Amino acid sequence: MNHLFEFLLRQGDNALVLGHRMSEWCGHGPALEEDIALANTALDLIGQTRLWLELAGDVEGKGRDADALAYLRDAYDFRNLLLLEVPNKDFGHSILRQFLFDAFQVPWLTELSQSDDERVAQIAAKSHKEALYHLDRSAETVIALGDGTQQSNQRMQIALDYLWPYSGEAFADDETDVAMQEQGIAPLPSDIKEIWHDRVNAVLEKAQLQQPASDFAHKGGRNGACHTEHLGHMLATMQILQRSYPDAVW
Amino acid sequence: MLCGDMSHSKVTQEAPVFQLFASRPRSRGPFSGVLNEAIVWQWLEDVPDPEIPVISVVDLGVVREVTVDGIAVEITITPTYSGCPAMAVISKDIESALYAKGIDELSIKTQISPPWTTEWLSEKGRSRLERYGIAPPQPTGGPTHCPYCKSTEVEKVSQFGSTPCKAQWRCSDCLEPFEYFKCI
């Protein structure tokens, strides 16, 4: 297995799948400002996707570029976290998911920007600036909604109970992670679990939300073993143009 | 194979339904003066940012390097935000501007490291933004005052605005909403 390729797909697919989910909000945000914010976040993520998948294609060396990887792979070849592919529900649910991911992404990209692989370090440094901004906003909004009205608090708690079992997958190290650590490309994801946990807890506390007790984690997205049924549906929408009109260009 | 035919005719169609980019101006023939980096930088000063046309791509700080080798020009640009759609337009606008000056051998390289920062905005760019009604970036993370009435009573409306590089703010005195160029 080409571990570096695998690792790069994970970075790119996380950004792509969440970017697409966020883009689904375009025109449906609860307020104009929020709509714009969600679309901008999606745009940043899709921009980051291009950088990661372009490099993944180079590393693979089979002539696939970022577009080929994004539009012409099927669900079982995707390497994103399950957390990011579950469908949008209400606005609070999407913001909470974004927050759980941002809280991971900020320390993760901080580490990756020190990678021994200069290409990885460069993409991480660029993405990190954007992730910081996303985290500011998602954390602030989670607090505003959680510590808001009784109804908004309840809905955020429902969202948290639903999303929590998906949050542990990010820290489940496997052989690709070990290989990356050995090559000095990335730390083990489990190394940043504590930072993530502290940050998430601080925000949940301010938001008056109860962290679920169970640490059960759904897994199978980042190694492609078992995606949810939702990813295929999402890809059907996302990929339809390239699937129907192969090689169509903008 | 209706689908195949349709896609084929679309690819070969010469006049697009709408034009994303300004059409390429006619070249006045090969550039005949002495070509050097300084001249190219000067030309680039006249290429406006497509979304904030009061500042140039040089003021914005996206042009990192210009190298001239004989009649060949290489320009290195650094994207502002990784997903910013204006970047494609900026490349195209630079290409058109240089072509109009008679430069045929042009390559535009994208470089992501070091990542773009608002510190690269020129002083001229900052004051032009302010005059245009966009508060320039501040290290404190928010505008110091309203670009219209200069009041320091300002509040954030949203962290994101009409383009990836801006946020929405409002003045509590004159009540005007205004954009703030985010500091990254």
Interface residues (C-beta under 8 A of the other chain):
Chain A: E33 E34 I36 A37 N40 T41 A42 L43 D44 L45 I46 G47 Q48 R50 L51 E118 A121 Q122 I123 A125 K126 S127 K129 E130 Y133 D136 R137 S244 Y245 P246 D247 A248 V249
Chain B: C3 M6 S7 K10 V11 P79 Y81 S82 G83 C84 P85 I112 S113 P114 P115 V157 S158 Q159 F160 G161 S162 P164 Q168 K182 I184
